[in-house]
Amino acid sequence: MNTMFYVVCIVAVVFAADTYQKYLKMKHEEKQHDPELEESLAKIEMLEERIRVLERIVTESKHDLGREIDNL
């Protein structure tokens, strides 16, 4: 066989091994929980709930709105 064929095979194996190693590293990093990320997600959820409430207030009739405010 040609020497160039062996060189190409070795390079392909090295790239494949490097890609697999990076894949395993990313998979391991995904399992670790980031407290800052979880805090941000909790804030986003809270803000989404507030937006839902504001949308409901804007879209409901004035009668329902007055009654709901009185109930608070």
TAJO-V422771 format. One record per residue. N is the residue number from 0. RES is the residue in one small letter. PSI is psi as a letter, one per 30 degrees, with the letter a starting at -180 (999 if undefined). Layout:
BEGIN
<<N & RES & PSI> <N & RES & PSI>>
END
This chain:
BEGIN
<<0 & m & l> <1 & n & k> <2 & t & e> <3 & m & e> <4 & f & e> <5 & y & e> <6 & v & e> <7 & v & e> <8 & c & e> <9 & i & e> <10 & v & e> <11 & a & e> <12 & v & e> <13 & v & e> <14 & f & e> <15 & a & e> <16 & a & e> <17 & d & e> <18 & t & e> <19 & y & e> <20 & q & e> <21 & k & e> <22 & y & e> <23 & l & e> <24 & k & e> <25 & m & e> <26 & k & e> <27 & h & e> <28 & e & e> <29 & e & e> <30 & k & f> <31 & q & k> <32 & h & k> <33 & d & j> <34 & p & e> <35 & e & e> <36 & l & e> <37 & e & e> <38 & e & e> <39 & s & e> <40 & l & e> <41 & a & e> <42 & k & e> <43 & i & e> <44 & e & e> <45 & m & e> <46 & l & e> <47 & e & e> <48 & e & e> <49 & r & e> <50 & i & e> <51 & r & e> <52 & v & e> <53 & l & e> <54 & e & e> <55 & r & e> <56 & i & e> <57 & v & e> <58 & t & f> <59 & e & l> <60 & s & l> <61 & k & e> <62 & h & e> <63 & d & e> <64 & l & e> <65 & g & e> <66 & r & e> <67 & e & e> <68 & i & e> <69 & d & e> <70 & n & f> <71 & l & 999>>
END
